[in-house]
Amino acid sequence: MNARIIGLVAIAMISLPARAEDLQKLGQETTYFYLAPSRANFEHLQSAADQLAGLLEKKDNVALIVAVVIASASEKYHWEITGRGHLSDFAREIADGKSNTARYVNDDARVDVGKLDVWWAEFFATGDTKYPGKILRYAKYPQAGEHAADFMMPAMAAWSFKANCRQHKALMAFAKRCLQSNAYPSKVAFLKECVAQEHVPKPR
């Protein structure tokens, strides 16, 4: 599961342990939707999200992440969003493209830590590597003398990209292609670091 989503979902799990299993399952469905993008899985994702909407809407960016996954899958596969709960309504709002939130989601010039979550969500929904490509462009470790406001988003981009390379074979393959093609000359050292993780055992 995406490392940031694990953290966000964990917050909800701590305060509402009775729903922990449902939240964890939703996190898995959201993060790996692109691996099995069927209409049945799409309908189940909407239903699960609507049932947990009250919890998700209280926790940081989780509701937005799930809504973007639903909206992006709907757009790619031309599936109607049929859910009738708050999360499905939120996803329809994003898919419609007219609200302030929808404009934020679609505007690549508005980049912050929250936009990284949006791009990951779009990748999780579609498997399209153009979204982690956007994140890779910003990925950078903090430099000496930088203010927190300047390095926070690039550092989070680097951390999330590297962490997700370990979790997603498709992303690891993408990192390898970028390295071999020299598509991101300024990121060679970083990409080598990401690719070097491939054979490192994952923590249990």
Secondary structure by P-SEA (a helix, b strand, c coil): ccaaaaaaaaaaaaacccaaaaaaaaaaaaacccccccaaaaaaaaaaaaaaaaaaaaccaaaaaaaaaaaaaaaaaccccccccaaaaaaaaaaacccaaaaaaaccccccaaaaaaaaaaaaacccaaaaaaaaaacccccccccccccaaaaaaaaaaaaaaaccaaaaaaaaaaaaacccccaaaaaaaaaaaccccccc
